[in-house]
Amino acid sequence: MNPTRKHAIEKLRRIVLDALRQHDAEVYLFGSHARGEVRHASDIDVGILPKSELPGAFFANLADVIEESTIPYEVDLVDLRSVSSGFRDQVFRTGIKWRD
């Protein structure tokens, strides 16, 4: 992974964890970045599994913060409550846990 992408992932991690600092949620990096199969056009996939209710506009607000940041890659935020159990299990198995 190139240094720019590595820096972007660390910055994204800080943004996401800061947004969740007062909320109980598991956070995962998943997809090509977690598998080590990053390509030039790869997006960055982040799964969030809230353990309690988040404010209604949480994901939209977080997406806005990320879009306004200097992260030069497409970021896909996924609410793991809204995906199939099979997809969620795959994220749990193959993803990199950023927070319990």
C-alpha positions in Angstrom: 0.0 0.0 0.0 1.4 3.4 -0.9 2.1 6.0 1.7 -0.7 8.3 0.5 -3.3 5.6 0.9 -1.9 4.5 4.2 -2.1 8.1 5.5 -5.6 8.4 4.2 -6.8 5.3 6.0 -5.3 6.5 9.3 -6.9 9.9 8.9 -10.2 8.2 8.1 -9.9 6.0 11.1 -9.4 9.1 13.3 -12.4 10.8 11.8 -14.7 7.8 12.2 -13.6 7.1 15.8 -13.9 10.7 16.7 -17.4 10.9 15.4 -18.3 7.8 17.5 -16.5 8.9 20.6 -19.7 9.2 22.6 -21.4 6.2 21.0 -21.0 2.5 21.6 -20.3 0.9 18.2 -18.0 -1.7 16.6 -16.0 -0.4 13.6 -14.4 -2.4 10.8 -12.2 -1.7 7.8 -13.3 -4.3 5.3 -13.1 -5.1 1.6 -10.0 -4.8 -0.5 -8.0 -2.8 2.1 -8.6 -5.5 4.8 -7.7 -8.3 2.4 -4.6 -6.5 1.1 -5.9 -6.5 -2.4 -5.9 -2.7 -3.0 -6.0 -1.5 -6.6 -5.6 2.0 -8.0 -9.3 2.7 -8.0 -10.2 0.8 -4.8 -12.5 2.6 -2.4 -12.2 2.4 1.4 -15.0 0.4 3.0 -15.9 1.1 6.7 -18.6 -0.9 8.5 -20.2 0.5 11.7 -22.3 -1.7 14.0 -24.0 0.6 16.6 -24.7 -1.1 19.9 -27.1 1.7 20.7 -29.2 4.2 18.7 -27.2 6.8 16.8 -28.6 10.2 16.0 -30.8 10.1 12.9 -28.4 11.9 10.5 -25.3 10.3 11.9 -24.2 8.5 8.7 -25.0 11.5 6.5 -23.1 13.9 8.7 -20.1 11.6 8.9 -20.1 11.2 5.2 -20.1 15.0 4.8 -17.1 15.3 7.2 -15.2 12.7 5.2 -16.1 14.3 1.9 -14.9 17.7 3.2 -11.6 16.2 4.4 -8.4 15.8 2.4 -8.9 12.0 2.0 -8.4 11.6 -1.8 -10.3 8.3 -2.1 -14.0 7.2 -2.3 -15.2 6.1 1.1 -18.1 3.7 1.5 -19.7 3.8 5.0 -21.9 0.8 5.7 -24.4 0.6 8.6 -24.0 -3.1 9.5 -27.5 -3.2 10.9 -28.9 -2.8 7.5 -27.1 -5.5 5.6 -27.7 -9.3 5.4 -26.4 -11.5 8.2 -24.2 -13.2 5.7 -22.6 -10.0 4.6 -22.2 -8.9 8.2 -20.6 -12.2 9.1 -18.1 -11.8 6.3 -17.1 -8.3 7.5 -16.6 -9.8 11.0 -14.5 -12.7 9.6 -12.3 -10.8 7.1 -12.4 -7.2 8.3 -9.9 -5.3 10.5 -11.6 -4.2 13.7 -10.9 -0.6 14.5 -13.0 -0.5 17.7 -15.0 -3.0 19.8 
